[in-house]
Amino acid sequence: MKRGITVKRVITYGTFDLLHWGHVRLLQRAKAFGDYLIVAISTDEFNAQKHKEAYHSYEHRKYILESIRYVDKVIPEVSWEQKISDVKKYHIDTFVMGDDWKGQFDFLKDYCQVIYLPRTKGISTTQIKHDLK
């Protein structure tokens, strides 16, 4: 990156298992808030702490996300508490999450802009899992 050019950095978090078009749309909309999108994905160990099971391993989910054109960097999410340090470390301007998390991360407003995006209607990982049963 050239000197003197301000790069707006955006971050979002998630498991991103069973990747679907709603996930891709979220990433596209998140990227629209800046120039550089960082996606923090829950590690397998963190998912276990949350009592959440992913079908794909962390490494496979990371590989898939890295192939999406809207994503510039993928980092591991290892704890709930790391968000403030990530915002500081990566010089984040905007934090983006789905509106099902509305209000949960407002404490980050002391460090960056916080935006909750509406969910994509008609698709969810929970619904996919339900439909497959």
C-alpha positions in Angstrom: 0.0 0.0 0.0 1.3 3.4 -0.9 2.1 6.1 1.7 -0.5 8.8 2.2 -3.4 6.6 1.1 -5.9 5.8 3.9 -7.2 2.2 3.8 -10.5 1.6 5.5 -10.4 -1.7 7.3 -13.4 -3.8 8.1 -13.7 -6.9 10.3 -16.4 -9.5 10.8 -16.6 -12.7 12.8 -18.3 -16.1 12.4 -18.0 -19.8 12.1 -18.8 -19.8 8.3 -19.6 -23.5 8.2 -21.8 -24.9 5.4 -21.0 -21.7 3.5 -24.0 -20.5 1.5 -25.1 -17.5 -0.6 -26.2 -15.6 2.6 -22.7 -15.8 3.9 -21.2 -14.5 0.6 -23.7 -11.7 0.6 -22.7 -10.7 4.1 -19.1 -10.7 3.1 -19.9 -8.6 0.0 -21.9 -6.1 2.1 -19.2 -5.9 4.8 -16.5 -5.3 2.2 -18.5 -2.4 0.8 -17.8 -0.5 4.1 -14.1 -0.4 3.4 -11.1 -1.4 1.3 -9.8 -4.3 3.3 -11.9 -7.1 4.8 -10.7 -9.3 7.6 -12.7 -12.3 8.6 -12.2 -13.9 12.0 -13.4 -17.5 12.0 -14.0 -19.5 15.1 -11.4 -22.2 15.6 -12.5 -25.8 16.3 -11.5 -25.4 19.9 -13.5 -22.2 20.3 -16.5 -23.8 18.7 -16.2 -26.6 21.3 -16.2 -24.0 24.1 -19.4 -22.6 22.6 -20.9 -26.1 22.4 -21.1 -25.6 18.6 -20.1 -28.2 16.2 -18.9 -27.3 12.7 -19.0 -29.8 9.8 -15.8 -28.4 8.2 -12.6 -28.0 10.1 -11.1 -24.6 10.8 -8.4 -25.1 8.2 -11.0 -26.1 5.5 -13.3 -23.1 6.4 -10.3 -20.8 6.3 -9.3 -22.2 2.8 -12.8 -21.7 1.5 -13.0 -18.1 2.9 -9.6 -17.2 1.4 -10.9 -18.1 -2.0 -13.8 -15.5 -1.8 -12.9 -12.3 -3.6 -14.3 -10.0 -1.0 -12.1 -11.4 1.7 -8.5 -10.0 2.1 -7.4 -11.8 5.3 -8.6 -14.6 7.5 -7.6 -14.8 11.1 -8.6 -17.3 13.9 -11.2 -16.4 16.5 -10.1 -18.1 19.7 -12.2 -16.3 22.3 -15.0 -13.8 22.8 -12.6 -11.4 24.5 -10.2 -10.9 21.5 -12.3 -8.4 19.6 -10.9 -5.3 21.2 -7.3 -6.5 20.7 -8.1 -7.4 17.0 -9.6 -4.0 16.4 -6.5 -2.3 17.8 -4.0 -4.7 16.2 -5.5 -4.5 12.7 -6.4 -0.8 12.9 -10.1 -1.5 12.2 -12.4 1.3 11.1 -15.6 -0.7 11.0 -16.9 -3.8 12.7 -19.7 -5.6 10.9 -22.0 -8.4 12.2 -25.4 -9.8 11.3 -28.3 -8.1 13.1 -29.1 -11.3 15.0 -26.2 -10.0 17.2 -27.6 -6.5 17.5 -26.4 -4.7 20.6 -24.0 -7.5 21.6 -20.9 -5.7 20.4 -21.8 -2.1 21.1 -18.8 -1.9 23.5 -16.6 -1.7 20.3 -18.1 1.7 19.5 -15.3 3.1 21.7 -12.8 1.8 19.1 -14.5 1.8 15.7 -17.8 2.1 13.9 -20.2 -0.9 14.7 -22.7 -1.9 12.0 -25.3 -4.7 12.2 -26.5 -5.9 8.8 -29.9 -7.5 8.2 -29.8 -11.2 7.6 -30.4 -12.4 4.1 -34.0 -13.6 3.9 -34.6 -17.2 2.8 -31.3 -18.8 3.9 -29.6 -19.8 7.1 -27.2 -22.5 8.2 -29.7 -23.6 10.8 -32.4 -24.0 8.2 -30.1 -26.0 5.9 -29.3 -28.4 8.8 -33.0 -28.7 9.6 -33.9 -29.4 6.0 -31.3 -32.0 5.6 -32.7 -34.1 8.6 
